[in-house]
Amino acid sequence: MLRVLMFLIPLALSVYAFIDCISTKDDDIRHMPKPLWAILVLLFPLVGSISWIIAGKKRQPAGSSPWQGGGRRQWVAPDDNPDFLKSLGKDDEKGGDRDADGDGREDRQKDEDPRAD
């Protein structure tokens, strides 16, 4: 079992580092261009992966969120978002000819066979 872990842990680390490297924006990469980091991770799996994790990518401090600060607005749930709630009111004004249950389909008569369609 220990032999398997000695193989799987570096493999998982290498896969994680490679995927993280190729999916990172060019602006967030430090010290070398992205293709060189990817080659380093592939050619030297253990050393390349550890060096990518430590020095290759700009990391955010613990507890910070990309949604906070930096001129970005924080995400708000739709039921707490006043702009979303206003847009619902506009939709109701536009679509005044909706049916009673609001699903957009014609309601069937009780005596109609539902398999008739």
C-alpha positions, -999 to +999 in steps of 0.1 A: +000+000+000+028+024+008+044+017-026+012+027-043+010+059-023+046+068-032+035+067-068+000+082-066+008+112-044+034+127-068+012+118-098-018+136-083+004+166-074+018+167-109-017+165-125-030+192-102+000+215-108-002+211-146-039+218-148-035+247-124-007+260-146-025+258-179-057+273-165-041+303-148-043+336-165-010+350-179-013+380-156-012+358-125+020+339-134+053+349-118+090+345-127+086+326-161+062+324-190+033+299-188+048+275-214+080+272-195+062+264-163+041+237-181+073+221-195+090+223-161+060+205-145+059+178-172+096+171-174+104+172-136+071+162-120+079+164-084+103+194-084+083+212-111+050+208-093+063+219-060+081+249-075+049+259-094+028+257-062+054+277-042+066+303-067+048+301-100+014+316-093+003+348-075-016+336-045-042+355-025-039+359+012-059+334+032-094+345+039-096+370+010-120+365-018-117+376-054-152+391-051-141+416-024-122+448-032-105+457-064-134+476-078-155+444-082-190+442-067-197+415-042-221+388-055-257+392-041-283+365-040-312+372-065-338+377-038-316+403-021-306+421-053-328+452-059-320+454-096-332+418-101-364+425-082-371+456-103-366+435-134-392+411-122-417+440-119-409+451-155-415+415-168-450+415-151-459+448-167-449+435-202-465+401-200-500+410-188-517+383-209-503+353-191-525+325-180-537+320-144-509+297-132-481+316-150-465+287-168-471+301-203-491+271-214-528+269-222-547+252-194-567+221-203-603+216-196-612+190-170-631+169-195-603+168-221-582+137-224-545+146-215-533+121-242-551+140-270-520+160-278 
